[in-house]
Amino acid sequence: MDSIQHIRNISIIAHIDAGKTSTTEGFLYYSGLSHRYGSIDDGTTVMDFLPEERERGITIAASAATIPWKDALIHLIDTPGHIDFTAEVERSLRVIDGAVVIFSAVEGVEAQSEKVWRQADAYGVPKIAFINKMDRVGASFERTVEQINSVFNRCALPLQLPLGVENSFTGMLDVLTREQIRFRGERNAEIIREPLSPDQDELCQRAYNAVVERLADVSEVIAELFLAEEDIPLAVLRQEIRLQTWARKIVPVFVGSAKRNLGIQPLIDAVVDYLPSPLDVPTYQAFDLKSGDPVEVKTAAAAPFAGLIFKVNASVTADLFYMRIYAGILKVNATLVNTRTGEKVRPRQLFKIFAKNTEQISEAGPGDIVGMTGLKDCSIGDTLCENRRLVTFEKISFPEPVISMVVEPKFSKDKDKLDDVLDMLCREDQTLRRASAEDTGQRLLSGMGELHLEVSLKRVSTDFNVDIRCGEPRVAYRETLKAAVVEKVVFEKVLGDTPIYAEITIAFKPLPRGETMFDIKSALRDGNIPRAYIHSAERALNDGLRTGGLHGYPLIYVAATITEIKFSQESTTEGAVAGAALQAIDQALAKVGTTVLEPIMHLEILTPDDTVGEISMFLQPRRAVIRDIYSIDQMKKIICEVPLAEMFGFGKALPRLSGGRASFSMEPSGYQEMQVK
Ligand SMILES: Nc1nc2c(ncn2[C@@H]2O[C@H](COP(=O)(O)OP(=O)(O)OP(=O)(O)O)[C@@H](O)[C@H]2O)c(=O)[nH]1
């Protein structure tokens, strides 16, 4: 086991194409993990190992790699950059202690970089920033730092300055040690640190003063030394930068070009220097399983075991589960409890994961990220812990899918295989759902956006060799009740010769359109009613409401409260109670009617000033409601809400409207009523 203070659990997060995969490859190469430095453009990267990722250059699966670096061990959880894969980003953010945010020095702060930054903030994740692509025409370090400052509350603390720009970008100046950093040898593996020239010295002095002044704003230690005009020892400065980074008051900024192998090694040093180890995050918040009270989980080997599953690689033979260990020691075959199901589980094998290679281990400890096999009925977001202390980490909540597509096998012999594959995809990605089309009974796959479905379905043929036919993407509509209603059902039937009977009263009402989709509960006061009947009614309500309303779409935003169950010892069965509950739904629907809801997307577009008119003209006839337009440097940020049904193909239209200069992020933001013709 590795000593905890040397562990760093991090993710690299960025807008699509900012250079996340190239930077990750750099981490793997310089740590000696990849024999060959994979390159995105020739499709040989180590990290993006699924075939369609290579093809697209988009990172889909959040892979986990363990990277040895000097004394440290960095667990790198890769995250996708495309906004359609938000849920993958979020579940990675849950298990990391720090993040490297990459910006392109040409494009600067883009719509999705802003989004992932704010997501990281929501999870309290400290960050360092890397300004990449300094070798490209149009790159500007100063402009990008200025943008970071203006969008993110003046938090940027540049600890490097670029040496040259565009084609003549060759290295960087270290603001704290006052040295030039240059690179030499095969793949620039050798680092040369040299004294500064007088010009550089002046530049660095200014940057150094800026660092001290900025730090003095947030650190008392530095403020005192600064006011006393005393020299600040380097170790003190570093320590305060570290502490203020962990406190998320500042974000140290580094510079380079991943493609030209410039600046990666100092960036890895910075991960170790400035991002926290699991020990520096003193406790993690969880909840006592019984009382629901908050409890603190300490990073300690002696504590009872607690870990969180954050990723699954599904396969026909054995699913591989990725877990972040928060406390305690995990041994192969240990008996753990899955706090969601209450079931006992035993990991049969434990692995360390080096991108696509795995190494079997026999135990792991706090702060570690491990792969496990042999777990029954576990899924993403499950907490595993020891029976002697049952806690649960906050659930990872996945949004409802908003778009669906018919998927059928080309050849009927592949039917079962396709079912297996679709099940596997859904186990890996909880924002994918399977269903049958109400009208035709065809297989339906639902997800978070066009690209999300497209990429997932491509795996069916490339990874699993099942030829499929896909329909056009359709909006996943929903229905909700028009009004509140109380329904009483007397369920009486004769099955064969046996009469069955149950009576139930249920109060239905529409819920406000917020976070809660369903609120199904029992308000029965009579303690004599068997629990099995109550469970049966609740299950029937859960399933029945999701199955479909008057127009065939699943219901949402519905509360159903069971207020009465009458039964007889002789003729009431669980099935009769379920039948009564389902009939109550049908009666309620028929009596008050339903409203069809369509998904609305929250769309943010970052675009140059002169293209705003063009983009607005495109959006207006598409029922978009523009909420805000404001300036960031020479760019405008457009914020609007727009029905998903109007947005098919937007990813392809935007480059045309903006001359390829705009970026956008789009995510489901709820539902609105729509007119049904
Ligand atoms: N000129 C230049 N190009 C770069 C640099 N870093 C990355 N690129 C190129 O930019 C493109 C995107 O790089 P990736 O590393 O795939 O970016 P990413 O952020 O991982 O993208 P996704 O995986 O698609 O989210 C590729 O064509 C890279 O070769 C750089 O420092 N300079």
The ligand as an ORCA input file, in Angstrom:
! r2SCAN-3c Opt
* xyz 0 1
  N      -0.972     22.954    -31.806
  C      -1.361     22.247    -30.758
  N      -2.322     21.346    -30.887
  C      -2.691     20.647    -29.798
  C      -2.072     20.847    -28.534
  N      -2.653     20.009    -27.648
  C      -3.586     19.306    -28.325
  N      -3.605     19.692    -29.626
  C      -4.465     19.178    -30.699
  O      -5.808     19.537    -30.408
  C      -6.686     18.472    -30.769
  C      -7.470     18.048    -29.542
  O      -6.591     17.534    -28.580
  P      -7.021     16.435    -27.531
  O      -5.844     16.177    -26.675
  O      -7.706     15.300    -28.179
  O      -8.118     17.275    -26.745
  P      -9.199     16.741    -25.698
  O      -9.478     17.920    -24.843
  O      -8.744     15.491    -25.063
  O     -10.406     16.471    -26.585
  P     -11.575     15.417    -26.304
  O     -10.945     14.126    -25.882
  O     -12.176     15.341    -27.624
  O     -12.404     16.049    -25.257
  C      -5.805     17.371    -31.349
  O      -5.788     17.490    -32.748
  C      -4.431     17.685    -30.775
  O      -3.370     17.241    -31.574
  C      -1.026     21.807    -28.424
  O      -0.440     22.046    -27.385
  N      -0.731     22.477    -29.568
*
